[in-house]
Amino acid sequence: MTEPNEALKPDDFPLEAEKGRVCRQDGKPIARTDTEAMAHEIAERLNAEEHRREEDKWSA
């Protein structure tokens, strides 16, 4: 898992969910969840937020 205060970087995206874990591109887990569905939901939301952030950066 990443260090508690370690921020995600653009290179960490897109995040993936596998077996109740949310993982960075390099496969390093960043979070554990109670269910696989929850891991997928968290990864999806974080990926969407990062995508919006990147779009905002290029549209400015």
Buried (B, 14 or more C-beta within 10 A) or exposed (E): EEEEEEEEEEEBBEBBBEEBBBBBEEEEBBBEBEEEEBBBBBBBEBBEEBEEEEEEEEEE
